């Protein structure tokens, strides 16, 4: 008798991956902690994170929109100004460092800068340059709007049961000296690039781990009972500033993020990992869930991932004698990642 003889079929590649129809592959996630229908849940992170909040609403769960749109906006206006995409109007938070930065500002442990990017007489927030596509009339209005978001973060994190954060990238642009992290390279979406001020940093495993742990400490400082559910976006890099091939650079980035997420989930009872990345990029799916650009995840792929998320929550609820209301809307089309991803603009600069 050896340890492998007692393992279930899901532990073996042949019976768990190679032999089943890809559509039948399930059971990759057993939730570590309960997510009940009344538990306030927050979502933030890179582009793929927006699907999770919508699905939670369709399930009848308590996804928190901490910054609801003001009355009178059309659906198109709400989308353009990024209302309802994440729990806060931070825009895409691609890196763990960005999550740490926003939480530090919200908690008051760090002071946000007053830098403003001016374009056509309008002011744009360097740390969420796409959130207000028409900009602000002056820097004061821009900073006041940011304070509204910081207040929303403080309140929502203080009341939440779980934060679901989707890790997207390791590559980032920093301001030299201060170390503040931008969501995109200055001079791409907005702003002006200055090599004397701006530097490229590819975050290491150690750096991502440090940033996530610091972000979690900040969040749990506001709410000691908060849990963290990590995912990794399957959307690859649009471009890399490392000088490497885009494929190897993207593989490095996702590998680091996946490894950090797995390690923290193994080491901390209040941290879990949901395998959205594996469900899209895994070998048995043969790239079928990507659009022809091999970047955007298809609507079918989104439904597949969120169906597995739903199934796991439903099994957990059934074990408790409860029912998760609703199912993900299979008829609603999913927007391509490039429609809201700031870094998608980088392909504009592709000389090829």
C-alpha positions in Angstrom: 0.0 0.0 0.0 1.3 3.5 -0.9 -0.3 6.9 -0.6 -1.3 7.1 -4.3 -3.5 4.0 -4.0 -5.9 5.9 -1.7 -6.3 9.0 -4.0 -9.5 9.8 -5.8 -9.7 10.0 -9.6 -9.5 13.8 -9.5 -5.9 13.5 -8.3 -4.7 11.8 -11.5 -4.2 13.6 -14.8 -5.7 10.8 -17.0 -9.0 10.5 -15.1 -9.3 14.2 -14.1 -8.1 15.9 -17.3 -7.3 13.7 -20.3 -10.3 11.4 -20.4 -13.3 13.6 -19.5 -15.0 15.9 -22.0 -13.5 19.4 -21.3 -17.1 20.7 -20.7 -17.4 18.1 -17.8 -14.2 19.1 -16.0 -15.3 20.4 -12.6 -14.5 20.2 -9.0 -11.3 22.3 -9.3 -12.4 24.5 -6.3 -13.8 23.7 -2.9 -14.4 27.1 -1.2 -12.4 27.4 2.0 -14.9 29.7 3.7 -18.6 30.3 3.4 -20.0 33.0 1.1 -23.6 33.2 2.0 -26.2 35.2 0.2 -26.3 38.0 2.8 -22.5 38.3 3.1 -21.3 41.7 1.6 -18.8 40.8 -1.2 -16.5 43.3 -2.9 -14.7 42.8 -6.2 -11.6 44.6 -7.6 -8.7 44.0 -9.8 -7.9 43.6 -13.5 -10.4 43.5 -16.4 -11.6 40.0 -15.8 -12.8 40.9 -12.3 -15.9 42.7 -13.7 -17.5 39.4 -14.6 -17.5 38.2 -11.0 -19.6 41.0 -9.5 -22.2 40.7 -12.2 -22.5 37.0 -11.7 -22.9 37.4 -7.9 -25.8 39.7 -8.6 -27.4 37.2 -10.9 -27.1 34.6 -8.1 -29.0 36.9 -5.8 -25.9 37.4 -3.6 -24.9 40.6 -1.9 -22.3 42.1 -4.2 -21.6 45.7 -3.0 -21.4 48.6 -5.5 -19.9 51.1 -3.1 -20.1 53.9 -5.6 -23.4 53.7 -7.4 -24.0 55.9 -10.4 -25.8 59.2 -9.9 -29.4 59.2 -11.2 -30.0 60.4 -14.7 -27.1 58.6 -16.5 -27.8 56.3 -19.4 -26.4 52.8 -19.4 -23.7 53.9 -21.9 -22.7 56.8 -19.7 -22.5 54.6 -16.7 -20.3 52.2 -18.5 -18.1 54.9 -20.0 -17.5 56.4 -16.5 -17.0 52.8 -15.1 -19.8 52.8 -12.6 -20.8 49.3 -11.6 -17.8 47.5 -13.0 -16.0 47.0 -9.7 -17.1 47.7 -6.2 -15.1 51.0 -6.3 -14.4 53.4 -9.1 -10.6 52.8 -8.9 -10.6 51.5 -12.5 -8.5 48.5 -13.2 -6.1 47.5 -10.4 -3.7 45.3 -12.4 -1.1 44.7 -9.7 -1.0 43.8 -6.0 1.0 47.1 -5.5 -1.9 49.1 -6.8 -4.3 47.4 -4.4 -1.9 48.1 -1.6 -1.6 51.8 -2.7 -5.3 52.4 -2.8 -5.9 50.7 0.6 -3.0 52.7 2.1 -4.6 55.9 0.9 -8.0 54.9 2.2 -6.7 53.8 5.6 -4.7 57.0 5.9 -1.3 55.3 6.3 -0.1 57.0 3.1 -0.9 60.3 1.5 -2.1 60.3 -2.1 -0.2 62.6 -4.4 -1.7 65.7 -6.0 -0.3 65.1 -9.5 -2.8 65.9 -12.3 -2.5 65.0 -16.0 -3.8 67.9 -18.1 -5.0 67.3 -21.6 -7.0 69.8 -23.6 -7.6 72.0 -20.6 -9.1 69.1 -18.7 -7.6 67.3 -15.6 -7.3 63.6 -15.4 -6.4 61.4 -12.4 -3.0 59.6 -13.1 -4.1 56.7 -10.9 -7.4 56.1 -12.8 -7.0 57.9 -16.1 -10.0 56.2 -17.8 -12.6 56.5 -15.1 -13.7 60.0 -16.2 -13.3 60.0 -20.0 -14.1 63.8 -20.1 -11.8 64.6 -17.2 -12.4 67.3 -14.6 -12.5 71.1 -14.8 -9.6 71.5 -12.4 -7.2 69.6 -10.1 -9.4 70.3 -7.1 -12.4 68.6 -8.6 -10.2 65.6 -9.6 -8.9 65.2 -6.0 -12.3 65.7 -4.5 -13.6 62.9 -6.7 -10.8 60.6 -5.6 -11.6 61.4 -2.0 -15.1 60.1 -2.6 -13.7 56.8 -3.9 -11.4 56.6 -0.9 -14.3 57.1 1.5 -16.3 54.5 -0.3 -13.4 52.0 0.1 -13.1 52.7 3.8 -16.8 52.2 4.4 -17.2 49.1 2.1 -14.1 47.3 3.3 -15.2 48.0 6.9 -18.5 46.3 6.3 -17.6 43.5 3.9 -17.3 39.8 4.5 -15.0 39.0 1.5 -12.9 40.9 -1.1 -12.4 39.1 -4.4 -9.3 40.4 -6.0 -8.2 39.5 -9.6 -4.4 39.7 -10.1 -3.5 40.8 -13.7 0.1 41.9 -14.2 3.6 42.0 -12.6 4.8 44.7 -15.0 4.2 48.3 -13.7 5.4 51.8 -14.1 6.5 53.7 -11.0 7.5 57.3 -10.2 11.1 57.4 -9.3 11.8 58.4 -5.7 8.3 58.2 -4.4 7.6 54.7 -5.7 4.0 55.4 -6.5 2.5 53.0 -9.0 0.6 54.0 -12.1 -2.1 51.8 -13.7 -0.5 52.4 -17.2 2.7 53.9 -18.5 2.4 57.7 -18.5 2.1 58.9 -22.1 -0.1 56.0 -23.3 -3.7 56.5 -22.1 -3.0 60.0 -20.8 -0.1 62.0 -19.4 3.4 62.6 -20.6 6.3 60.1 -20.3 9.5 61.4 -18.7 12.3 58.9 -18.3 13.8 61.0 -15.6 10.6 60.6 -13.5 9.1 57.3 -14.6 10.7 53.8 -14.3 9.6 50.3 -15.4 9.5 47.6 -12.7 8.6 44.0 -13.2 7.5 42.8 -9.8 9.1 39.7 -8.5 7.5 36.8 -6.5 8.8 38.4 -3.3 7.4 41.8 -4.2 4.0 40.6 -5.2 3.8 38.5 -1.9 4.9 41.5 0.1 2.3 43.8 -1.5 -0.5 41.4 -1.2 0.2 40.7 2.5 0.5 44.4 3.1 -2.8 45.1 1.3 -4.5 42.4 3.3 -3.1 43.8 6.6 -4.4 47.2 5.6 -7.9 45.8 4.7 -8.1 43.7 7.9 -7.0 46.8 9.9 -10.3 48.3 8.7 -12.1 45.0 9.2 -10.5 42.2 11.1 -13.0 39.6 9.8 -12.4 40.3 6.1 -11.5 37.3 3.9 -9.7 37.5 0.6 -10.5 35.4 -2.4 -7.8 35.6 -5.1 -8.1 34.9 -8.8 -5.6 35.4 -11.7 -6.8 36.9 -14.9 -6.4 34.7 -18.0 -6.1 37.7 -20.2 -2.4 37.9 -21.4 -0.2 41.0 -21.5 -1.0 43.4 -24.4 2.7 44.3 -24.6 5.8 43.9 -22.5 8.5 46.4 -21.6 10.9 43.8 -20.5 12.5 43.3 -23.9 11.5 39.7 -23.9 9.1 37.9 -26.3 5.5 38.8 -25.4 4.7 35.1 -24.9 7.4 34.4 -22.4 6.9 37.7 -20.6 3.2 36.9 -20.2 3.9 33.4 -19.0 6.3 34.8 -16.4 3.8 37.3 -15.2 1.0 34.9 -14.8 3.2 32.2 -13.3 4.4 34.6 -10.5 0.8 35.7 -9.8 -0.5 32.2 -9.7 2.3 31.0 -7.5 1.8 33.8 -5.0 -2.0 33.3 -4.9 -1.6 29.6 -4.3 1.0 30.1 -1.6 -1.0 32.7 0.3 -4.1 30.5 0.1 -2.1 27.6 1.5 -0.7 29.6 4.4 -3.6 31.7 5.5 -7.1 30.5 6.6 -8.7 33.8 5.5 -7.2 33.6 2.0 -8.6 31.4 -0.8 -7.9 30.9 -4.5 -10.4 30.4 -7.3 -8.9 28.9 -10.5 -10.3 31.1 -13.2 -6.9 31.2 -14.9 -6.7 27.4 -15.3 -10.3 27.1 -16.5 -9.5 29.3 -19.5 -5.8 28.6 -20.3 -5.6 24.9 -19.3 -4.4 22.3 -21.8 -7.7 20.5 -22.1 -9.5 23.6 -23.4 -7.1 24.1 -26.3 -7.5 27.8 -26.4 -11.2 27.5 -27.3 -12.2 30.2 -24.9 -10.2 32.9 -26.5 -11.3 35.2 -29.3 -9.2 35.2 -32.6 -6.8 37.8 -31.0 -5.9 35.2 -28.4 -6.5 37.8 -25.8 -10.1 38.5 -25.2 -12.0 35.7 -23.4 -15.2 34.7 -25.3 -18.7 35.0 -23.7 -18.8 31.2 -23.6 -15.5 31.2 -21.7 -16.8 33.7 -19.2 -20.0 31.6 -18.7 -17.9 28.4 -18.3 -15.7 30.0 -15.6 -18.6 31.6 -13.7 -20.6 28.4 -14.0 -17.8 26.5 -12.1 -17.8 29.3 -9.6 -21.5 29.0 -9.2 -21.5 25.2 -8.9 -18.9 25.3 -6.1 -20.9 27.8 -4.2 -24.1 25.8 -4.8 -22.5 22.6 -3.5 -21.3 24.5 -0.4 -24.8 25.9 0.2 -26.3 22.5 -0.3 -24.0 21.0 2.3 -25.4 23.6 4.7 -29.0 22.9 3.7 -29.3 26.2 1.8 -30.0 27.2 -1.8 -28.1 29.7 -3.9 -30.8 31.7 -5.7 -30.5 32.1 -9.5 -27.9 31.2 -12.1 -25.6 33.2 -14.3 -27.4 34.8 -17.2 -26.3 32.6 -20.2 -27.9 34.9 -22.7 -26.1 38.1 -21.8 -23.1 38.8 -24.0 -19.8 39.4 -22.3 -17.8 42.5 -23.4 -14.3 41.8 -24.6 -11.5 42.6 -22.1 -10.0 45.2 -24.4 -13.2 47.3 -24.1 -12.3 48.3 -20.5 -8.6 47.3 -20.1 -6.4 50.4 -20.0 -3.4 48.4 -21.1 -5.1 47.4 -24.3 -4.2 50.8 -25.7 -0.6 49.6 -25.9 -1.3 47.8 -29.1 -1.8 51.2 -30.7 1.9 51.6 -30.4 2.7 48.3 -32.1 4.8 49.1 -35.2 3.9 45.7 -36.6 
